[in-house]
Amino acid sequence: MNAVTLRDVSVVYDDGYQALRHVDLEIADRDFIGVIGPNGGGKTTLVKAILGMVPYTGEVCLADSLYRGRERLIGYMPQFTEFDRQFPISVLEVVLSGLQGRKGFMNRYSKADRAKAMQLLAEAGIEAVAGRPIGEISGGQMQRALLCRAVIADPGLLILDEPANFVDNKFENELYRTLRMLNERMAIVMVSHDIGTITSVVKEIVCVNRTVHRHRSNIITEEQLLNYGCPIQLISHGHVPHTVLEHHSGDCCCDHE
């Protein structure tokens, strides 16, 4: 059963730049998809179209299983740079804000809500900073808090945009181990520039460069990507391949993602 279905989805920004064109994509229950592509290719735009955060043409259909009444059961962890760390809010309040779809903005959080948020922070190893303002914590701590926020409402779909940025290798390994466990009960879409690492975690790869090409495996070759218009350079280095994305034909230097 599909959790999300995109049909002929295109996104054009106000300056006329077409970030996505004629995208067809299905995300099934328990899918674990790694989204890769060049800078400016539309990776973030793709997830924002799924979330309804950018205007688009075409259809984005969410399954009934992604709703609990009026609450939409999609967890979203944005890029670190998109979160305003000057906003006067504590780490605990950031995590609790993931329940706003259920609670609304005016209702108070219950003791059970706070206990669940603290449990998630403890599992992430940052319960000690729960009461601190978000402007006073490290980038890695902020990433962990944002992940807790994304999963506190027990979503059916979890979307992560470059979740391993600003974290150390230890937490990155813990993150991927956590995501494998979460994938047992939810679909996951993870945007990353590091294909060499995520191929050991995800089940399938989606390459985005305005158009979308899905590879029904987490193992892809340079030849396959070239055939789909996704040129990369793969260099084997021990057991983990390092990947450098080249410019796709027709790419321009744009800030859109």
C-alpha positions as CSV (number, residue, x, y, z in Angstrom):
1,M,0.0,0.0,0.0
2,N,1.3,3.5,-0.9
3,A,1.6,6.0,1.8
4,V,2.3,8.8,-0.7
5,T,1.7,9.0,-4.4
6,L,3.0,11.8,-6.7
7,R,1.6,12.1,-10.2
8,D,3.0,14.6,-12.7
9,V,4.3,17.0,-10.0
10,S,6.1,20.1,-11.1
11,V,7.4,23.0,-9.1
12,V,8.2,26.4,-10.5
13,Y,9.5,29.2,-8.2
14,D,8.6,32.9,-8.5
15,D,11.8,33.7,-10.4
16,G,10.8,31.2,-13.1
17,Y,13.2,28.4,-12.1
18,Q,11.7,25.0,-12.5
19,A,12.9,22.9,-9.6
20,L,10.9,19.8,-10.4
21,R,9.3,18.7,-13.6
22,H,6.7,15.9,-14.2
23,V,7.6,13.8,-11.2
24,D,6.0,10.5,-10.6
25,L,6.9,8.7,-7.4
26,E,5.3,6.2,-5.0
27,I,6.3,5.8,-1.4
28,A,5.0,2.6,0.2
29,D,4.5,1.7,3.8
30,R,7.9,0.7,5.3
31,D,9.8,2.1,2.4
32,F,13.2,3.5,3.3
33,I,14.3,5.8,0.5
34,G,17.5,7.7,0.2
35,V,17.2,10.8,-1.9
36,I,20.4,12.0,-3.7
37,G,21.3,14.5,-6.4
38,P,23.4,17.6,-7.2
39,N,23.0,20.8,-5.3
40,G,20.1,22.7,-6.8
41,G,18.7,19.5,-8.3
42,G,15.4,19.7,-6.3
43,K,15.9,17.2,-3.4
44,T,14.6,19.6,-0.7
45,T,11.9,20.8,-3.1
46,L,10.7,17.3,-3.5
47,V,10.1,16.7,0.2
48,K,8.5,20.1,0.6
49,A,6.1,19.3,-2.2
50,I,5.2,16.1,-0.3
51,L,4.7,18.2,2.8
52,G,2.6,20.8,0.9
53,M,5.2,23.5,1.8
54,V,5.7,24.8,-1.8
55,P,3.1,25.4,-4.5
56,Y,3.0,22.7,-7.2
57,T,1.0,21.4,-10.1
58,G,0.0,17.8,-10.4
59,E,-1.2,15.5,-7.6
60,V,0.3,14.6,-4.2
61,C,-2.0,12.0,-2.6
62,L,-1.5,11.0,1.1
63,A,-3.0,7.7,2.3
64,D,-5.7,7.7,5.0
65,S,-3.2,5.9,7.2
66,L,-1.2,9.2,7.4
67,Y,-4.1,10.9,9.2
68,R,-5.5,10.6,12.7
69,G,-8.6,12.7,12.6
70,R,-7.3,16.1,11.4
71,E,-3.7,15.3,12.5
72,R,-1.3,14.5,9.7
73,L,1.1,11.8,10.7
74,I,4.2,12.9,8.9
75,G,7.3,13.7,10.9
76,Y,9.7,16.2,9.3
77,M,13.3,17.0,10.3
78,P,14.3,20.0,8.2
79,Q,17.9,21.0,7.4
80,F,19.6,22.5,10.4
81,T,20.0,25.9,8.6
82,E,16.2,26.2,8.2
83,F,15.5,26.3,11.9
84,D,15.6,29.7,13.6
85,R,17.8,29.2,16.6
86,Q,17.2,32.8,17.8
87,F,13.6,31.9,18.6
88,P,13.1,32.0,22.4
89,I,12.3,28.4,23.0
90,S,13.8,25.6,25.0
91,V,15.1,22.2,23.7
92,L,12.2,20.5,25.5
93,E,9.7,22.9,23.9
94,V,11.2,22.2,20.5
95,V,10.5,18.5,20.9
96,L,6.9,19.1,22.3
97,S,6.2,21.3,19.3
98,G,6.1,18.1,17.2
99,L,2.7,17.4,18.9
100,Q,1.1,20.7,17.7
101,G,-0.8,18.8,14.9
102,R,-2.6,17.0,17.7
103,K,-2.7,19.5,20.5
104,G,-3.0,22.8,18.5
105,F,-1.2,26.0,19.5
106,M,-3.3,26.9,22.6
107,N,-3.7,23.6,24.4
108,R,-1.2,22.7,27.2
109,Y,1.0,19.7,27.0
110,S,0.2,16.9,29.5
111,K,2.5,15.2,31.9
112,A,2.5,12.3,29.6
113,D,3.6,14.5,26.7
114,R,6.5,15.9,28.6
115,A,7.5,12.5,29.9
116,K,7.6,11.2,26.3
117,A,9.6,14.2,25.2
118,M,12.1,13.7,28.0
119,Q,12.4,10.0,27.2
120,L,13.2,10.8,23.6
121,L,15.8,13.3,24.7
122,A,17.3,10.7,27.0
123,E,17.5,8.2,24.2
124,A,19.2,10.8,22.1
125,G,21.7,11.5,24.9
126,I,20.8,15.2,25.4
127,E,18.3,15.2,28.3
128,A,20.8,17.3,30.3
129,V,20.1,20.3,27.9
130,A,16.3,20.0,27.9
131,G,15.7,23.3,29.7
132,R,18.3,25.3,27.8
133,P,17.5,27.8,25.0
134,I,18.1,26.4,21.5
135,G,20.5,29.2,20.8
136,E,22.9,27.9,23.5
137,I,23.3,24.3,22.3
138,S,25.6,22.8,19.7
139,G,24.6,22.0,16.1
140,G,24.8,18.3,16.9
141,Q,22.5,18.7,19.9
142,M,20.1,20.6,17.8
143,Q,20.0,17.9,15.2
144,R,19.2,15.4,17.9
145,A,16.4,17.6,19.3
146,L,14.9,18.0,15.8
147,L,14.9,14.2,15.3
148,C,13.0,13.8,18.6
149,R,10.6,16.5,17.5
150,A,10.0,14.6,14.2
151,V,9.1,11.3,15.9
152,I,7.2,12.3,19.0
153,A,3.8,12.0,17.4
154,D,4.5,8.5,16.1
155,P,4.2,9.4,12.4
156,G,3.5,6.9,9.6
157,L,6.1,8.7,7.4
158,L,9.3,10.3,8.5
159,I,11.1,12.8,6.2
160,L,14.7,13.8,7.0
161,D,16.6,16.5,5.1
162,E,20.4,16.0,5.6
163,P,20.0,14.7,9.2
164,A,23.7,13.8,9.6
165,N,24.9,17.4,9.2
166,F,26.7,18.9,12.2
167,V,26.8,15.5,14.1
168,D,29.9,13.4,15.0
169,N,30.5,9.9,13.7
170,K,29.3,8.3,16.9
171,F,25.8,10.0,16.7
172,E,25.7,9.4,13.0
173,N,26.0,5.7,13.6
174,E,23.4,5.9,16.4
175,L,21.1,7.8,14.1
176,Y,21.2,5.2,11.4
177,R,20.7,2.4,13.9
178,T,17.7,4.3,15.2
179,L,16.3,4.8,11.7
180,R,16.5,1.1,11.0
181,M,14.3,0.5,14.1
182,L,11.9,3.2,13.2
183,N,11.5,1.8,9.7
184,E,9.9,-1.3,11.2
185,R,6.8,0.8,11.8
186,M,7.0,3.8,9.4
187,A,8.2,4.8,6.0
188,I,11.3,6.9,5.8
189,V,12.5,9.3,3.2
190,M,16.0,10.7,3.8
191,V,17.8,13.4,1.8
192,S,21.5,13.1,1.8
193,H,24.6,14.1,-0.2
194,D,26.5,11.1,1.3
195,I,25.5,8.2,-0.8
196,G,28.5,6.2,0.3
197,T,27.1,6.0,3.8
198,I,23.3,5.9,3.3
199,T,23.5,3.0,0.9
200,S,24.3,0.8,4.0
201,V,21.0,2.0,5.6
202,V,18.3,2.7,3.0
203,K,16.5,0.1,0.9
204,E,16.2,2.1,-2.4
205,I,17.7,5.2,-4.0
206,V,15.9,8.1,-5.7
207,C,18.1,10.5,-7.8
208,V,16.6,14.0,-8.2
209,N,17.8,16.4,-10.8
210,R,14.6,18.3,-11.6
211,T,13.3,14.9,-12.8
212,V,13.2,11.8,-10.6
213,H,14.7,8.4,-11.2
214,R,14.2,5.6,-8.8
215,H,16.6,2.7,-8.4
216,R,15.0,-0.4,-7.0
217,S,18.0,-1.2,-4.9
218,N,20.4,0.5,-2.4
219,I,23.3,-0.7,-4.7
220,I,23.8,1.5,-7.8
221,T,26.7,1.8,-10.2
222,E,28.1,4.8,-12.0
223,E,26.9,3.3,-15.3
224,Q,23.3,3.0,-14.0
225,L,23.3,6.6,-12.8
226,L,24.7,7.9,-16.1
227,N,22.0,6.0,-18.0
228,Y,19.4,7.8,-15.9
229,G,21.1,11.2,-16.3
230,C,22.6,11.1,-12.8
231,P,26.4,11.3,-13.4
232,I,28.5,10.7,-10.3
233,Q,32.0,9.6,-9.6
234,L,32.3,6.6,-7.3
235,I,35.6,5.9,-5.6
236,S,36.0,2.8,-3.5
237,H,37.7,3.5,-0.1
238,G,37.8,0.5,2.2
239,H,34.3,-0.8,2.8
240,V,32.6,2.5,2.3
241,P,32.4,4.1,-1.2
242,H,32.9,7.9,-1.3
243,T,30.7,9.7,-3.8
244,V,31.1,13.0,-5.6
245,L,28.1,14.3,-7.6
246,E,29.0,16.0,-10.8
247,H,26.8,18.6,-12.6
248,H,24.0,17.1,-14.6
249,S,23.5,18.3,-18.1
250,G,21.4,21.5,-18.1
251,D,22.3,22.3,-14.6
252,C,22.7,26.0,-13.7
253,C,24.1,27.6,-10.6
254,C,21.0,28.2,-8.5
255,D,20.3,28.5,-4.9
256,H,17.0,26.6,-5.1
257,E,17.0,23.1,-3.7
